[in-house]
Amino acid sequence: MTKGRSLITFTVSALTCDECCFFGVTMDTELSLRSRQILEAIVEDYIATAEPVGSSAVARRHALTLSSATVRNVMANLEELGLLTSPHTSAGRIPTDKAYRLYVDSLVALRRVSREEKRQIISHCRQVGVGLSGILKDTSRTLSQLSNYMGIVVAPSFTADVFRHIEFIRLGQRKVLAILVSSKGALQNRLIETDEDYGSEDLVRMGNFLNDRMQGLTISQVREQILAEMASEKFQYDQLLAQALKMSEQAVQVDGDEIFVEGQARILDQPEFSDAGRMKEIYQAFEQKGLLVQLLSRCMSAEGVQIYIGSETSLSQSAGISLITSRFVTSSNTVGMLGVIGPTRMGYSSVIPIVDYTARMVSKLLSEV
C-alpha cells in the first residue's frame, strides 16, 4: 500500500484481506475529514506525551479552527467507533489498537531517513572482518539506537541454503563427524554416535551415495527426502545405505533460528511499562522466542515493511507491543528478517523508514558477498 502523504514510498501489508476485520470493523472505516484530523492529532499527541489527550489540548495545539466542544463531540463519536478509550483516572482519551492501525494505514506522514542515520546504518552494515553474525548483531544494535526501542534480527536460515556436499569422518570407535556444506560455503558440523564401527571406505561410500542423490535440493528438502527414504522399504535391504540415511538425518538437524536482540531495557524505560505488572508482562512476551520466530516467519515471503500492532503480534494479548519488520535477502536468495519492537505508542513515522532503509542496505551488502 503506498502512502498518499508519505515522504518515501514503501509497501505495508501486515494483514491479509481476511484479517483486516481483526478489530471488528474494516480498516477503510469511513470517517469525515474532521474526524480523521482529530484522530490523527490525538494519536500523535499520545505518541509524543504518553498522556491521555483532552479536547482542549487538541483544539489548542493543532490548527483545526474548532472549538473544544466540537472536538469533544467528535472524540465521543470516535470512542463509540472503538478508536479511542477513556482511562478511569482521566477525562482525556487514548488511542486503541484499532486507531493505530487506521493511523498507520492511511494517516501517518513518514519522514525521510536523515543523512546521519544513513551514515550509521551503512557504517555498521559494511564492517570488514566481523562475519555475518557480527554484521547482524551490529544491525540489531543500530536499529535499537536509532529507534530508541528494541532492535531484532533473524539470521537467514541454514535450511534454506542449497545442499552442496556431506562428508563423514571417523573420529573413533562408533564416533563420526558429519560435515554438511551449503552452496554458499556455510558449514555445519555434528558429532554422531553410530550403532557400529565403520571404516573410512564405508564412510566415503555413504557420503558419495548422499551427494549423488541430494544435489540441487535445499537443506530443508534434503531432510524431507532423507526421512521419506528412511521409511521406504527399498533401502532396508542394504544396511550400509540405511545407516547412511540415519546418519545424514542427524547431520541435517538444524538448531533454531539465530536471533539477535538489542535494547530490551529501552522498552522498559517507556512510561506505559513503568509499573511492576506491566514490566512482568512484557518480559514474559519477550521470553516467548518461539512465538516471535513464528510471527516473523509469517512475513518472510512478503515484500516491503510489515507492521503488527498490539494483539496482532501474538506476543501478548495485552502487553501493548508493536512490531515493524522487513526482510532482507542474501546473494543466494536466502531470506532473513529484521525489525523493531516497541510499545503501540511507537513513533511509526520515523521507525518505518529506518526499518525499510536498513533492510535494503543489508540486502545490498549481502548480495555483494
Buried (B, 14 or more C-beta within 10 A) or exposed (E): EEBEEBEEEBBBEBBEEEEBEBBEBEBEBEBEEEBBBBBBBBBBBBBEEBBBBBBBBBBEEBEBEBEBEBBBBBBEBBBEBBBBBBEEEEEBBBBBBBBBBBBBBBBBEBBEBEEEBBEBBBEBBEEEEEEBEEBBBBBBBBBBBBBBBBBBBBBBBBBBBBBBBBBBBBEEEEEBBBBBBBBBEBEBEBEBEBEEEBEEEBBEBBBEBBBEBBEEBBBBBBBEBBEEBBEEEEBEEEEBBBBBBBBBBBBBEBEEBBBBBBBBEBBBEBEBBEEEEBEEBBBEBBEBEEBBBEBBBBBBEBEBBBBBBBBBBBBBEEBBBBBBBBBBBBEBEBBBBBBBBBBBBBBBBBBBBBBBBBBBBBBBBBEEE
